[in-house]
Amino acid sequence: MVVMRKFGILIALVGMMLGCFVGAGTAQAAPKPDVEAALVAAGVPAGVASQTLRATPAATGQVVNITHPNGGFPGSTVDAVINHDTKNVTVIQRWNSSASGLSVGWVNLSTGGSGISGFPDKLARPDLGGNYWDWATTLPTGPGPVALVVWGRVPSWTGLIPAAPEYFGILTPGGALLTV
């Protein structure tokens, strides 16, 4: 009887220890962030946030193409340049003939920092004969995983058979998950 009682206590103690380990592991696991909700909370229009970042793998390279990786319409190619030393991201709208009409919204998924910016910085493009510029903004994202979304107006083209919103001057929203 005493042996059974000691055995029962031993089993109860082992069970409590396992419960503590399992419980501690569960309590420390960070919940998966809702990227779309975080972008909307930062000010990104809900329709834009819902169209982007679905099953997008996190990018870790220094330059990440956000929209139209194979070129496309003037002003519709947008890149993110990650600066790991300063812990920020510069987003660049490539070869646009007029001031940028784009916006970028971002959220740092580990710190909660967020914001929205236009593209105020004009960068010369001598390789394009002085008629086009790059437009840029530097985002103070801080280190960690960062979700960003770009949307807005781009220079439109006129075509007989429009095949994309860019023909009408509207950028198809693009997003990326970055590791800064």
C-alpha positions in Angstrom: 0.0 0.0 0.0 2.8 2.4 0.9 4.7 1.4 -2.3 1.5 2.2 -4.4 1.1 5.5 -2.7 4.8 6.5 -3.3 4.5 5.3 -6.9 1.3 7.4 -7.3 3.0 10.4 -5.9 6.0 9.9 -8.2 3.7 9.6 -11.3 1.8 12.8 -10.2 5.1 14.7 -9.8 6.4 13.6 -13.2 3.0 14.6 -14.7 3.2 18.0 -13.1 6.8 18.5 -14.3 5.8 17.6 -17.8 2.8 19.9 -17.6 5.1 22.7 -16.5 7.5 22.1 -19.4 4.7 21.9 -22.0 2.9 24.9 -20.5 6.0 27.0 -20.3 6.8 26.1 -23.9 3.3 27.1 -25.0 3.3 30.3 -23.0 6.6 31.4 -24.5 5.6 30.8 -28.2 4.8 34.1 -29.8 1.5 34.2 -31.6 1.7 34.6 -35.4 1.0 38.3 -36.2 -1.9 39.3 -38.4 0.0 41.2 -41.0 -3.1 42.5 -42.8 -4.6 43.8 -39.6 -1.3 45.4 -38.6 -1.0 47.2 -42.0 -4.6 48.4 -41.8 -3.9 49.7 -38.2 -0.9 51.6 -39.6 -3.2 53.4 -42.1 -3.0 51.2 -45.2 -6.4 51.0 -47.0 -8.0 47.6 -46.2 -8.5 46.8 -49.9 -4.8 47.3 -50.5 -3.7 45.3 -47.4 -6.0 42.4 -48.3 -4.6 42.1 -51.9 -1.0 41.8 -50.8 1.3 39.6 -48.7 -0.6 36.4 -49.2 1.9 33.5 -48.9 4.8 35.8 -49.6 8.0 34.4 -48.3 10.2 36.7 -46.2 13.0 38.2 -48.3 16.5 38.6 -46.8 18.5 40.0 -49.7 19.8 43.6 -49.8 17.6 44.6 -52.7 14.0 43.2 -53.0 11.8 43.9 -56.0 8.3 44.6 -54.7 6.4 45.2 -58.0 7.0 44.1 -61.6 10.3 42.3 -61.4 10.6 42.0 -65.1 10.3 45.8 -65.8 6.8 46.7 -67.1 5.3 50.2 -67.3 7.3 53.4 -66.5 7.3 54.1 -62.8 5.7 50.8 -61.9 8.9 49.1 -60.8 9.5 49.5 -57.0 12.4 48.1 -55.1 13.2 48.0 -51.4 16.8 48.4 -50.4 17.5 47.0 -46.9 20.3 48.6 -44.9 21.2 46.2 -42.2 23.7 48.6 -40.6 21.3 51.5 -40.1 18.2 49.2 -39.6 16.1 50.9 -42.2 14.6 50.3 -45.7 14.8 52.7 -48.7 11.9 52.1 -51.1 12.6 53.3 -54.6 10.1 53.9 -57.5 12.2 53.4 -60.7 12.2 55.7 -63.7 9.3 58.0 -63.4 8.9 61.2 -65.4 7.0 63.2 -62.8 6.6 63.4 -59.0 5.7 60.1 -57.4 2.0 59.4 -56.7 2.8 56.2 -54.7 2.5 55.5 -51.0 4.2 52.9 -48.9 2.8 51.5 -45.6 5.0 49.4 -43.3 4.8 47.6 -40.0 7.7 46.1 -38.0 6.1 42.8 -36.8 8.4 42.5 -33.8 8.3 46.0 -32.4 4.9 47.2 -33.6 6.5 50.3 -35.2 4.6 51.4 -38.3 4.0 54.3 -40.7 3.0 55.5 -44.1 5.1 57.6 -46.5 5.1 59.1 -49.9 8.2 59.1 -52.1 9.6 62.7 -51.6 13.2 62.1 -52.6 14.1 62.7 -56.2 17.1 60.7 -57.4 18.8 61.6 -60.7 18.9 58.9 -63.5 21.6 60.1 -66.0 21.3 56.8 -67.8 17.8 57.7 -68.9 18.8 61.0 -70.5 17.5 63.3 -67.8 13.9 62.8 -68.6 13.2 60.2 -65.8 14.1 60.0 -62.2 13.9 57.6 -59.4 11.7 58.6 -56.4 12.5 57.3 -52.9 11.7 57.3 -49.2 13.7 55.9 -46.3 11.6 54.1 -43.7 12.9 53.9 -40.1 11.7 50.3 -39.7 14.2 49.2 -37.1 15.5 45.6 -36.9 13.3 42.5 -37.3 10.6 41.3 -39.7 8.9 44.1 -41.7 5.8 44.0 -43.8 5.4 46.7 -46.4 2.9 47.5 -49.1 3.1 50.0 -52.0 0.1 51.4 -53.9 -1.0 54.5 -55.7 -0.8 56.3 -59.1 1.8 55.7 -61.7 2.4 57.3 -65.2 -0.2 55.6 -67.4 0.2 54.2 -70.9 -2.4 54.3 -73.7 -3.0 51.0 -75.3 -5.5 49.4 -77.7 -6.1 46.4 -75.4 -5.5 47.4 -71.8 -4.0 44.4 -70.0 -3.3 45.8 -66.5 -4.4 48.6 -64.2 -1.1 50.4 -65.0 -2.6 51.3 -68.4 -5.0 53.5 -66.4 -2.3 54.9 -64.1 -3.1 52.7 -61.1 -0.3 50.5 -59.6 -1.3 47.0 -58.8 -0.5 46.9 -55.1 2.6 45.1 -54.2 3.9 43.9 -50.9 6.9 42.2 -49.3 8.0 40.7 -46.0 11.6 41.7 -45.3 14.1 40.9 -42.7 15.9 44.0 -41.6 
